[in-house]
């Protein structure tokens, strides 16, 4: 398993929004979609069944060791 580290921002969001850490790591390890963006970030997207089939997007900076979880959110723009 690749190692990831939360940025201060993403860690604060984790606590503030009371999102289970497991959802973040499930998205990273078992994504439905992976997007490689021009800003050199990787976006991992997964349907979270326990949260009404909403799509979790986790943005990662892969250029650091360990890889940084920059942010994450439920992406309302994605439609089935």
C-alpha positions in Angstrom: 0.0 0.0 0.0 1.3 3.4 -0.9 1.8 5.9 1.9 -0.2 9.0 2.1 -0.2 12.0 4.5 -2.9 14.5 5.2 -2.0 18.2 4.7 -3.0 20.4 7.6 -6.0 21.6 5.6 -7.2 18.2 4.7 -6.7 16.9 8.3 -8.7 19.9 9.6 -11.5 19.1 7.1 -11.5 15.5 8.2 -12.3 16.5 11.7 -14.5 19.4 10.9 -16.8 17.5 8.5 -16.6 14.3 10.6 -15.8 12.2 7.6 -14.5 8.7 8.4 -10.9 8.3 7.4 -11.8 4.9 6.0 -13.8 6.6 3.2 -10.7 8.6 2.2 -8.5 5.5 2.1 -11.1 3.4 0.4 -11.3 6.0 -2.3 -7.5 6.0 -2.7 -7.1 2.2 -2.7 -10.3 1.2 -4.6 -11.3 4.2 -6.8 -14.0 4.0 -9.4 -12.3 6.7 -11.5 -8.7 8.2 -11.5 -8.1 11.6 -13.2 -4.6 12.9 -14.0 -4.9 16.7 -14.0 -2.7 19.3 -15.7 -1.7 20.8 -12.3 0.1 17.4 -11.6 -2.4 16.3 -9.1 -4.3 13.0 -9.2 -8.0 12.9 -8.4 -9.4 9.6 -7.0 -13.2 9.3 -7.2 -15.4 6.7 -5.6 -19.0 6.2 -4.8 -19.6 6.1 -1.0 -22.6 3.8 -0.6 -22.9 4.6 3.1 -23.4 8.3 2.3 -26.3 8.0 -0.2 -24.2 6.9 -3.2 -22.5 10.3 -3.3 -19.1 10.6 -5.0 -16.0 11.3 -2.9 -13.2 13.1 -4.7 -9.7 12.9 -3.1 -7.0 15.2 -4.6 -3.4 14.0 -4.1 0.0 15.5 -4.8 2.0 12.5 -5.9 5.3 14.4 -6.2 6.0 14.3 -2.4 7.1 11.4 -0.2 4.8 10.4 1.3 2.1 11.5 -1.1 0.0 14.4 0.2 -3.8 14.3 0.5 -4.4 17.9 -0.6 -8.2 18.0 -0.2 -11.3 15.9 -0.5 -15.0 16.6 -0.9 -18.3 15.1 -2.1 -18.4 16.1 -5.7 -22.0 17.1 -6.6 -20.9 17.8 -10.2 -20.6 14.1 -11.0 -23.9 12.5 -12.2 -24.5 8.8 -12.6 
